[in-house]
Amino acid sequence: MEKEQTVSNQWILAALSLAVLLSSIGTSIANVSLPTLAQTFHASFQQVQWVVLAYLLAVTTMVVSVGRLGDIIGRRRLLMLGVFLFTAASALCGGAPALWLLIVARAVQGLGAAIMMALTMAFVGETVPQARVGRAMGLLGTMSAAGTALGPSLGGLLISAFGWQAIFLINVPLGLTILLLIHRYLPVDANPQPHKRASFDVVGTLLLAMTLAAYALAMTIGRGQFGSRNMALLAAALLGIGLFIVAERRVESPLIRLALFRHALLSASLSMSLLVSTVMMATLVVGPFYLSRTLGLSAGWLGLVLSAGPLFAALSGIPAGRLVDDVGAHRMTRLGLIGIAAGCLLLSALPATVGIVGYILPIVVLTVGYALFQTANNTLVMMDIPPDQRGVISGLLNLSRNLGLITGASVMGALFTYASGMTDIATAAPEAVATGMQITFAVAGLLILVALALAVGSRAADVRPVLAEEPGIMRRLCSD
């Protein structure tokens, strides 16, 4: 019986890992197709970039809401719906005869990805023994990094061999496989009594979606140039936050229980995730310019060097999970942050004369630290969350990561341009680009030190040492 349970758990992890891989590939694979799409549909860059933005906006705006919906109606059936939406939308993308239809299909694909992102971590807390949660989180982190790294290279190969449609159609057989695994191995949702079923917060969902959409658009339109539209969108986002807080205080069954943020560990973990993701995005924004302008690498070598970070992050995920289980999530969170800070310090201090090695070694240190932090931080949060809140908390963790990536692309990119002293970074002198990178990663290191301070402070204020004596503390916070 125990052997059968072990085999079942392995298949459950396989289904969840493939769902993470599918959503991660969907995030990164479309970027490489933009020049081809612009030529195919006779469209401008501003028009075809909505193929990427539509997916990003759908994931960002809906990841918390679908997590909460899974808590209410059942995670298994909602996860199956998410995989089905992603798969069907992928088929529609591959057959889209017009750009507007492709953009709409990408938004639906993003909704499916949001469901998969929000519910995979929630299922880990529900189906994996507590002593092995770190290993499971490490595996999911590995698949996420692998999908992100695999997307551009796989997309390039598929486009050159079969055309742009193939980058979407490749998702269909993988999606159908995941559906079969979920149907066969994931535990069936329990049917709550009607009087115990919470209602879904429609008003809160709409307010949060509009707020997040306004912020995401403010950070992405204009390609780093902040104008009146960006400021208006930021103002709308601030107004939306205020309205959302007011609405959540008044509704009986809120989308997010604001009392949760009184829990020092959760608030610190979400803040750390946002800061770390902001810094990680800097490697994707700054790296290509430094490698091409300062080190003079060709396109082929550029892609190879840029893949080093995601590759080491993927290789580090499972070992990081074992360390978290064996040594402790709190300690590994701090160690991961120290690794990221060390990588940033090396990138800001090593001169360009060191060459490619002087870039790859700090990136390896940084990305291994990131894999360790991400695994430990997710484990730390998901282990002590009540079952009826796992979906929404998982959604919040994914949201903090997405907002960090969006913020990093805009803010760290603007900082890099300013530090280089050039208005057009694509034509900047090699020395100016090197200076810009050093300053950018010096600031990034300071952000990680703030995250490290949060980690130390949350450990001191953590209420969990007394949970054995007062097990209702976290549950009372969730039900306030």
C-alpha positions as CSV (number, residue, x, y, z in Angstrom):
1,M,0.0,0.0,0.0
2,E,2.8,2.4,0.9
3,K,4.6,1.5,-2.3
4,E,1.4,2.3,-4.3
5,Q,1.2,5.7,-2.5
6,T,4.8,6.5,-3.4
7,V,4.2,5.7,-7.0
8,S,1.1,7.8,-7.0
9,N,2.9,10.7,-5.5
10,Q,5.6,10.4,-8.2
11,W,3.0,10.6,-10.9
12,I,1.4,13.6,-9.1
13,L,4.7,15.4,-9.1
14,A,5.2,14.5,-12.8
15,A,1.8,16.1,-13.7
16,L,2.5,19.2,-11.6
17,S,6.1,19.6,-13.0
18,L,4.9,19.3,-16.6
19,A,2.2,21.9,-15.9
20,V,4.9,24.3,-14.6
21,L,7.1,23.5,-17.7
22,L,4.2,24.2,-20.0
23,S,3.4,27.6,-18.5
24,S,7.1,28.6,-18.4
25,I,7.7,27.7,-22.0
26,G,4.6,29.7,-22.9
27,T,6.1,32.8,-21.2
28,S,9.4,32.8,-23.0
29,I,8.8,31.1,-26.4
30,A,6.8,33.8,-28.1
31,N,9.5,36.5,-27.8
32,V,11.6,35.0,-30.5
33,S,8.7,35.0,-33.0
34,L,8.0,38.7,-32.9
35,P,10.1,39.6,-36.1
36,T,8.5,36.7,-38.0
37,L,5.0,37.7,-36.8
38,A,5.6,41.4,-37.8
39,Q,6.5,40.2,-41.3
40,T,3.7,37.7,-41.6
41,F,0.9,40.0,-40.5
42,H,2.5,43.2,-42.0
43,A,2.4,44.8,-38.5
44,S,4.6,47.1,-36.5
45,F,6.6,46.1,-33.5
46,Q,4.2,47.9,-31.2
47,Q,1.4,45.8,-32.6
48,V,3.1,42.4,-32.4
49,Q,4.4,43.0,-28.9
50,W,0.8,42.5,-27.7
51,V,1.4,38.8,-28.5
52,V,3.7,38.8,-25.5
53,L,1.9,41.5,-23.4
54,A,-1.5,39.8,-23.7
55,Y,-0.1,36.6,-22.1
56,L,1.8,38.6,-19.4
57,L,-1.2,40.7,-18.5
58,A,-3.6,37.7,-18.2
59,V,-1.1,35.8,-16.0
60,T,-0.4,38.9,-13.8
61,T,-4.0,40.0,-13.4
62,M,-5.6,36.6,-12.8
63,V,-3.1,34.5,-10.8
64,V,-4.4,35.5,-7.4
65,S,-8.1,35.3,-8.3
66,V,-7.9,31.8,-9.9
67,G,-5.9,30.6,-6.8
68,R,-8.8,31.7,-4.6
69,L,-11.3,30.2,-6.9
70,G,-9.5,26.9,-6.7
71,D,-9.8,27.1,-2.9
72,I,-13.6,27.5,-3.2
73,I,-14.7,25.2,-6.0
74,G,-11.9,22.6,-5.9
75,R,-8.3,22.7,-7.2
76,R,-8.3,19.5,-9.3
77,R,-11.2,20.5,-11.5
78,L,-9.9,24.0,-11.9
79,L,-6.4,22.8,-12.8
80,M,-7.9,20.5,-15.5
81,L,-9.8,23.5,-16.8
82,G,-6.6,25.6,-16.8
83,V,-4.7,23.0,-18.8
84,F,-7.6,22.6,-21.2
85,L,-7.8,26.3,-21.8
86,F,-4.0,26.5,-22.4
87,T,-4.1,23.6,-24.8
88,A,-7.1,24.8,-26.7
89,A,-5.8,28.3,-26.9
90,S,-2.4,27.0,-28.2
91,A,-4.2,25.2,-31.0
92,L,-6.1,28.4,-31.8
93,C,-2.8,30.4,-31.7
94,G,-1.3,28.0,-34.2
95,G,-4.2,28.4,-36.6
96,A,-4.9,32.1,-36.2
97,P,-5.4,33.8,-39.6
98,A,-5.2,37.3,-38.2
99,L,-3.1,39.1,-35.6
100,W,-6.0,40.2,-33.4
101,L,-7.2,36.6,-33.1
102,L,-3.7,35.5,-32.1
103,I,-3.6,38.2,-29.4
104,V,-7.0,37.1,-28.0
105,A,-5.9,33.4,-28.0
106,R,-2.7,34.4,-26.2
107,A,-4.7,36.1,-23.5
108,V,-6.8,32.9,-23.0
109,Q,-3.5,30.9,-23.0
110,G,-2.3,33.3,-20.3
111,L,-5.4,32.6,-18.2
112,G,-4.8,28.9,-18.4
113,A,-1.1,29.5,-17.4
114,A,-2.3,31.6,-14.4
115,I,-4.4,28.7,-13.2
116,M,-1.5,26.3,-13.6
117,M,1.0,28.6,-11.8
118,A,-1.4,29.3,-8.9
119,L,-2.5,25.7,-8.2
120,T,0.7,23.7,-8.7
121,M,2.3,24.9,-5.5
122,A,-1.0,24.6,-3.7
123,F,-1.1,20.9,-4.6
124,V,2.4,20.4,-3.3
125,G,1.3,21.5,0.2
126,E,-1.8,19.2,-0.1
127,T,-0.3,16.0,-1.5
128,V,3.4,15.9,-0.5
129,P,4.6,14.8,3.0
130,Q,5.8,17.8,4.9
131,A,9.4,16.4,5.2
132,R,9.7,16.4,1.4
133,V,8.0,19.7,0.5
134,G,11.4,21.3,-0.1
135,R,12.3,18.6,-2.7
136,A,9.0,19.1,-4.5
137,M,9.4,22.8,-4.6
138,G,12.9,22.4,-5.9
139,L,11.6,20.1,-8.7
140,L,9.0,22.7,-9.6
141,G,11.7,25.4,-9.6
142,T,13.9,23.3,-11.9
143,M,11.0,22.8,-14.4
144,S,10.3,26.6,-14.3
145,A,13.9,27.5,-15.0
146,A,14.2,24.8,-17.7
147,G,11.0,26.0,-19.4
148,T,12.2,29.7,-19.4
149,A,15.6,28.7,-20.7
150,L,14.3,26.2,-23.3
151,G,11.7,28.6,-24.7
152,P,13.8,30.9,-26.9
153,S,16.1,28.2,-28.3
154,L,13.2,25.8,-28.9
155,G,11.2,28.6,-30.5
156,G,14.0,29.5,-32.8
157,L,14.4,25.9,-33.9
158,L,10.7,25.3,-34.5
159,I,10.2,28.5,-36.5
160,S,13.2,27.8,-38.7
161,A,12.0,24.2,-39.3
162,F,8.2,24.4,-39.4
163,G,7.1,28.1,-39.2
164,W,5.9,30.3,-36.4
165,Q,2.7,28.2,-35.9
166,A,4.8,25.3,-34.5
167,I,5.8,27.2,-31.3
168,F,2.1,27.1,-30.3
169,L,1.1,23.7,-31.7
170,I,3.9,22.0,-29.8
171,N,1.9,22.7,-26.6
172,V,-1.0,20.6,-27.7
173,P,0.4,17.0,-27.1
174,L,2.0,18.1,-23.9
175,G,-1.2,19.6,-22.6
176,L,-3.2,16.5,-23.4
177,T,-0.6,14.4,-21.6
178,I,-0.9,16.6,-18.5
179,L,-4.7,16.3,-18.6
180,L,-4.5,12.5,-18.6
181,L,-2.1,12.5,-15.7
182,I,-4.2,14.9,-13.6
183,H,-7.4,12.9,-14.3
184,R,-5.6,9.6,-13.3
185,Y,-3.5,10.6,-10.3
186,L,-4.6,13.8,-8.6
187,P,-7.0,13.3,-5.7
188,V,-10.6,14.1,-6.4
189,D,-11.8,17.4,-4.9
190,A,-13.9,17.0,-1.7
191,N,-17.4,18.3,-2.0
192,P,-18.0,20.9,0.8
193,Q,-21.3,21.3,2.4
194,P,-23.4,24.1,0.8
195,H,-23.5,26.1,4.0
196,K,-19.6,25.9,4.3
197,R,-18.9,26.9,0.7
198,A,-17.4,30.4,0.6
199,S,-18.7,32.8,-2.0
200,F,-16.4,34.2,-4.7
201,D,-15.4,37.9,-4.4
202,V,-16.3,39.2,-7.8
203,V,-15.9,42.9,-6.9
204,G,-12.5,42.3,-5.4
205,T,-11.4,40.2,-8.4
206,L,-12.4,43.0,-10.9
207,L,-10.7,45.7,-8.8
208,L,-7.5,43.7,-8.4
209,A,-7.4,42.7,-12.1
210,M,-7.8,46.3,-13.2
211,T,-5.2,47.5,-10.7
212,L,-2.6,45.0,-11.8
213,A,-3.4,45.6,-15.4
214,A,-2.8,49.3,-15.0
215,Y,0.5,48.7,-13.2
216,A,1.7,46.2,-15.7
217,L,0.9,48.5,-18.6
218,A,2.5,51.4,-16.9
219,M,5.7,49.4,-16.6
220,T,5.7,47.9,-20.1
221,I,4.4,50.4,-22.6
222,G,6.7,53.0,-24.0
223,R,9.7,50.6,-23.9
224,G,11.2,52.2,-20.8
225,Q,10.3,55.8,-21.6
226,F,7.9,57.2,-18.9
227,G,5.4,59.6,-20.3
228,S,2.0,61.0,-19.4
229,R,0.3,57.7,-20.2
230,N,2.6,55.8,-17.9
231,M,2.0,58.3,-15.1
232,A,-1.8,58.1,-15.6
233,L,-1.7,54.3,-15.4
234,L,0.4,54.4,-12.2
235,A,-2.1,56.8,-10.7
236,A,-5.0,54.5,-11.7
237,A,-3.1,51.6,-10.1
238,L,-2.7,53.5,-6.8
239,L,-6.4,54.4,-6.8
240,G,-7.2,50.8,-7.6
241,I,-5.2,49.6,-4.5
242,G,-7.2,52.0,-2.3
243,L,-10.5,50.8,-3.7
244,F,-9.5,47.2,-3.4
245,I,-8.6,47.6,0.3
246,V,-11.9,49.3,1.1
247,A,-13.8,46.5,-0.8
248,E,-11.9,43.7,0.9
249,R,-12.7,45.1,4.4
250,R,-16.4,45.2,3.6
251,V,-17.1,41.9,1.9
252,E,-17.9,38.8,4.0
253,S,-15.7,36.4,1.9
254,P,-12.9,38.5,0.5
255,L,-10.5,37.5,-2.3
256,I,-7.5,38.2,0.0
257,R,-7.9,38.3,3.8
258,L,-6.0,41.5,4.6
259,A,-5.3,40.0,8.1
260,L,-2.9,37.6,6.4
261,F,-0.4,40.4,5.9
262,R,-0.1,40.8,9.7
263,H,1.8,37.6,9.5
264,A,5.4,38.8,9.4
265,L,6.7,35.7,7.6
266,L,4.2,36.0,4.7
267,S,4.6,39.7,4.2
268,A,8.4,39.4,4.3
269,S,8.4,36.4,1.9
270,L,6.2,38.3,-0.7
271,S,8.4,41.4,-0.4
272,M,11.6,39.4,-0.8
273,S,10.2,37.5,-3.8
274,L,9.4,40.9,-5.5
275,L,12.9,42.3,-4.8
276,V,14.7,39.2,-5.9
277,S,12.7,39.0,-9.1
278,T,13.4,42.6,-9.9
279,V,17.1,41.9,-9.6
280,M,17.0,38.7,-11.6
281,M,15.3,40.6,-14.4
282,A,18.3,42.9,-14.5
283,T,20.4,40.0,-15.8
284,L,18.1,39.6,-18.8
285,V,18.0,43.4,-19.5
286,V,21.7,44.3,-19.0
287,G,23.4,41.0,-20.0
288,P,22.7,41.1,-23.7
289,F,24.0,44.7,-24.1
290,Y,27.1,44.0,-22.0
291,L,28.0,40.8,-23.9
292,S,27.5,42.3,-27.3
293,R,28.6,45.9,-26.9
294,T,31.4,45.5,-24.4
295,L,32.7,42.0,-24.9
296,G,31.9,42.0,-28.7
297,L,30.2,38.5,-28.8
298,S,28.4,37.3,-31.9
299,A,24.7,36.4,-31.8
300,G,25.5,32.7,-31.4
301,W,27.9,33.1,-28.5
302,L,25.5,35.6,-27.0
303,G,22.7,33.1,-26.8
304,L,25.1,30.4,-25.4
305,V,26.4,32.6,-22.6
306,L,22.9,33.9,-21.7
307,S,21.7,30.3,-21.3
308,A,24.3,29.6,-18.6
309,G,22.2,31.3,-15.9
310,P,18.9,29.4,-16.5
311,L,20.9,26.2,-17.0
312,F,22.6,26.4,-13.6
313,A,19.3,27.5,-12.0
314,A,17.6,24.3,-13.4
315,L,20.5,22.1,-12.3
316,S,20.4,23.6,-8.8
317,G,16.6,23.2,-8.1
318,I,16.5,19.6,-6.9
319,P,19.7,19.8,-4.8
320,A,18.3,23.0,-3.3
321,G,15.1,21.2,-2.3
322,R,17.1,18.5,-0.5
323,L,19.1,21.2,1.4
324,V,15.9,22.9,2.4
325,D,14.4,19.7,3.8
326,D,17.6,18.7,5.6
327,V,18.9,22.0,6.9
328,G,15.8,24.2,7.2
329,A,14.0,26.7,5.0
330,H,14.8,29.8,7.1
331,R,18.6,29.1,6.9
332,M,18.5,28.3,3.2
333,T,16.5,31.5,2.4
334,R,19.2,33.6,4.0
335,L,22.0,31.6,2.3
336,G,20.3,32.0,-1.1
337,L,20.1,35.8,-0.6
338,I,23.7,35.9,0.3
339,G,24.6,34.0,-2.9
340,I,22.5,36.5,-5.0
341,A,24.2,39.5,-3.2
342,A,27.6,38.0,-3.8
343,G,26.8,37.5,-7.5
344,C,25.7,41.2,-7.8
345,L,28.8,42.4,-6.0
346,L,31.1,40.4,-8.4
347,L,29.2,41.7,-11.5
348,S,29.6,45.3,-10.2
349,A,33.3,44.9,-9.3
350,L,34.9,42.7,-12.0
351,P,36.4,44.8,-14.8
352,A,35.5,44.1,-18.4
353,T,39.1,43.0,-19.0
354,V,38.4,39.7,-17.3
355,G,36.2,38.8,-20.3
356,I,33.5,36.1,-20.6
357,V,34.6,34.2,-17.5
358,G,34.2,37.4,-15.4
359,Y,30.6,37.4,-16.5
360,I,29.7,33.7,-16.3
361,L,31.1,33.0,-12.9
362,P,29.1,35.8,-11.1
363,I,26.0,34.8,-13.0
364,V,26.4,31.2,-11.9
365,V,26.8,32.3,-8.2
366,L,23.7,34.6,-8.6
367,T,21.4,32.0,-10.3
368,V,22.4,29.2,-7.9
369,G,21.6,31.5,-5.0
370,Y,18.3,32.3,-6.7
371,A,17.4,28.7,-7.1
372,L,18.1,28.1,-3.4
373,F,16.2,31.2,-2.3
374,Q,13.1,30.5,-4.4
375,T,12.8,26.9,-3.2
376,A,13.3,27.8,0.4
377,N,11.0,30.8,0.3
378,N,8.2,29.0,-1.3
379,T,8.6,26.0,1.1
380,L,8.6,28.4,4.1
381,V,5.3,29.9,3.1
382,M,3.4,26.9,1.8
383,M,4.1,24.6,4.7
384,D,2.0,26.4,7.3
385,I,-0.9,27.7,5.2
386,P,-4.4,26.4,6.1
387,P,-5.8,24.2,3.3
388,D,-8.6,26.6,2.4
389,Q,-6.0,29.4,1.7
390,R,-3.3,27.5,-0.2
391,G,-4.5,28.5,-3.6
392,V,-4.7,32.3,-2.9
393,I,-1.3,32.3,-1.1
394,S,0.3,30.4,-4.0
395,G,-1.2,33.0,-6.3
396,L,0.3,35.8,-4.2
397,L,3.7,34.2,-4.4
398,N,3.5,33.9,-8.2
399,L,2.1,37.5,-8.4
400,S,5.0,38.9,-6.4
401,R,7.4,37.2,-8.7
402,N,5.6,38.5,-11.8
403,L,5.4,42.0,-10.5
404,G,9.1,41.9,-9.7
405,L,9.9,40.8,-13.3
406,I,7.7,43.5,-14.8
407,T,9.2,46.2,-12.5
408,G,12.8,45.0,-13.1
409,A,12.4,45.2,-16.9
410,S,11.3,48.8,-16.6
411,V,13.1,50.2,-13.6
412,M,16.4,48.3,-13.9
413,G,16.5,49.0,-17.6
414,A,16.0,52.7,-17.0
415,L,18.7,52.7,-14.4
416,F,21.1,50.9,-16.8
417,T,20.4,53.5,-19.5
418,Y,20.9,56.4,-17.1
419,A,24.1,54.9,-15.5
420,S,25.6,54.4,-19.0
421,G,25.1,58.1,-19.7
422,M,23.5,57.4,-23.1
423,T,20.0,57.9,-24.5
424,D,20.4,55.1,-27.0
425,I,21.9,52.1,-25.3
426,A,22.1,50.2,-28.5
427,T,24.8,52.6,-29.8
428,A,26.6,53.3,-26.5
429,A,30.4,52.9,-26.3
430,P,31.7,49.7,-24.7
431,E,33.1,51.5,-21.7
432,A,29.8,53.3,-21.1
433,V,27.9,49.9,-21.2
434,A,30.4,48.4,-18.7
435,T,30.0,51.3,-16.4
436,G,26.2,51.1,-16.6
437,M,26.3,47.4,-15.7
438,Q,28.5,48.0,-12.7
439,I,26.3,50.7,-11.3
440,T,23.1,48.7,-12.0
441,F,24.3,45.6,-10.2
442,A,25.7,47.7,-7.3
443,V,22.1,49.0,-6.8
444,A,20.8,45.4,-7.3
445,G,23.1,44.3,-4.5
446,L,21.6,46.9,-2.2
447,L,18.1,45.6,-3.0
448,I,19.2,42.1,-2.0
449,L,20.6,43.4,1.3
450,V,17.2,44.9,2.0
451,A,15.7,41.5,1.2
452,L,18.2,39.9,3.6
453,A,17.3,42.3,6.3
454,L,13.6,41.3,5.8
455,A,14.6,37.6,6.1
456,V,16.4,38.2,9.4
457,G,13.6,40.4,10.7
458,S,10.8,37.9,9.8
459,R,12.7,35.1,11.4
460,A,12.8,37.1,14.7
461,A,9.1,38.0,14.5
462,D,8.0,34.6,13.2
463,V,5.0,33.2,15.2
464,R,5.5,29.6,14.2
465,P,7.7,28.6,17.2
466,V,4.6,29.0,19.3
467,L,2.2,27.3,16.8
468,A,2.7,24.0,18.6
469,E,1.2,25.6,21.7
470,E,-1.3,27.8,19.9
471,P,-2.1,26.1,16.6
472,G,-5.0,28.5,15.9
473,I,-2.8,31.6,15.3
474,M,-2.5,31.3,11.5
475,R,-6.0,30.1,11.1
476,R,-7.4,33.0,13.1
477,L,-5.4,35.4,10.9
478,C,-7.0,33.7,7.9
479,S,-10.5,34.0,9.2
480,D,-10.4,37.5,10.7
